[in-house]
Amino acid sequence: MSSPSPLPSTSESQGEQARALCLRLLTARARTRAELAGQLAKRGYPDDVSERVLDRLADVGLIDDRDFAEQWVRSRRVNAGKGKRALVSELRTKGVDNEVIDAALADVDPESERARAEQLVVDRLRREKLTDDPGDDARLARRLVGMLARRGYGQGLAFDVVKVALANERERRRV
């Protein structure tokens, strides 16, 4: 008769549970190392177990903050129209290092940021009713500047883009 196999140590079973939790979280969407560490800490896993599990996941390529940041920037710029400031803030909230953030945002130049802001304003203006009341223009301009500000575009850029887009839309509708 063979002797029963030894029971796994508490650390080993915690490691397996932590690994399973991380894999479940990663199945839903990509996450940063800091996000996963936060989830493990929230559930009471010891730091040494968390570090070991996270190191292993990073070694096999399931956690990659650089790749996460690049994908995040690409997705949030295209789908949500986010500006550089908003993207920096979001990535910091997710625990991404400043050096990784800078690398991910290296391709976002002022011209492409301005072009994205212009597209957002033009799309919104096409759905707006324009009247001859100058007060309506001021209200509409404030709303459009506010929309851009909430998406992380600078105030100067927002005012300039809105002013030009509003004039162009008035001219387009006049013709």
N, C-alpha and C positions, 0 to 999 in steps of 0.2 A: 504494500500500500504506500502510495507516495504521500509525502507530508504536504499539508496545505501550503499554498503559496503565501508568502508574507503579504500582509496588508500594505497598501501604499501609504507612505508617510503623509501626514497632514499637509505638508508643504507640496508634495506631489499632487495630491487631490485638489488642493487649492489652485495649483498651477493649471491643472486640466480644466477646472471650472472657469478660471480667469480666461484661459485660452478660448474656451467655448463661448464665453460672453463676448469677447472681442470679435470672434468670427461671426457671431450673430449680428453684432453692430455693424461690422464691415459688409455684411451681406446687404443691409439696407442701403448704405451709401458709403463712399470713401470718407475716412476720418483722419484727423491728424493724430500724431502720437499723444499730444497734450489732451485731446478730447478723450481718447481711450484711457489714458492715465487717470483723468478726472472721473470717468465712469467706474473704473476699478476702485479708486479711493472711496467714492461714494458708497460703494457696496462693501467696503471694509476689508479689501484685500491688502495684505502687508506690502510695503514698498518693495522689498526684495523679490517677492513673487511677481509683482506687477512689472518691475524692471526686467526680470528674466523673460517673462512672456512677451513683453513689448520688444525686447531686443531680438527675440527669435522671429517674431512677425516682421520686423524690419529686415532681418537677414534674408528671409525668403521673399521679400518684396511686397508684402501685403500692407505695410505702412511706409509711405514715402511722402514726407511733407513737401518736398520740392514739386513732385508730380501733382500732389493735391492742390498746391497753390496755383500752379499753371492752369490746371483744369478749372479751378474755382474762378480765376480771373477771366478766362475765356468764356465760361458759361454765364457769369454774372454780367459781363459787358454786353454779350449778345442778347441774352434773354431778359435781363432786368435793366439794361442800359445804365449800369452803375459807372460812376466816375472814379478816378484814381483815389481820391480821399476816402470814399466809401469802401472801396476794395481793401485799402490798407487797414481801415478800422475793422472790417469783417474778419480779415485774416488774423489780425492781432487777437481778436476775441476768440478765435479758434486755436490760439496758442502757437501760431507760426512765428518763427524767429524773424527779426527785421532783415537779416541778410537774405533769407529765402524770399521774403516779401519783395525786397528790392529787385531780386533776380526775376521774379514772376512778373513784375510790373515794368521791366526794362523795355518791353516792346510797345508800351502804351505811351506814345509821344503826344505832344500838345495838339498836333494837327488831327490825329485820329480821335482824340478825346473831343475836340471841337466838332468834328464831323458827326460823331455819335450824338452829341448834344443837339446839333442842328436837326438831325433826323428825328429825334424825340419830339422837338418842338414843332417841326413841320407836320408830323403825324398827328399831334394833338390839335394843332391849329385847323387842320382840314375838317375836324369834327365840331369846331366851334362856330357859333353864329356871330358874325361881325356886324355891328351897328354903326351909325354915324356919330354916336355919343362918345366924346373923348374920354369921359369917365369910365365907359365900358372897356376902352383900350387899356386904361391904367389898371383896372381890376384884372383883366385878362393877363396883362403883362406880369402883375404880381403873382398870379396863380402859376403861370408858366415858370417864372424864376423860382418860385417855391418848389415846384416839381423837380427842377434841376438841382436845387440845393439839397433836397431830400435824397437825391441819388448821388450826391457827393461831388457835384460840380462847383467850382469856385464862383463867388458872387460876380466878379467882373466879367468872367466868361459868360455866365448865365444872362446878365443884363444885355451884353452885346449881342449874343445869339438871339435872344427874344426880340430885341429892337429890330434887328435886320429881318428876322423871319416874319414879324408882324407887318413890316412895311412891304415885304415881298408878297405876302398873302393878300394884303389889301390891293396891291397892284395887279396880282393874278386875277382876283375876283372882279376888278374894274373892267378888265378886257373882255 
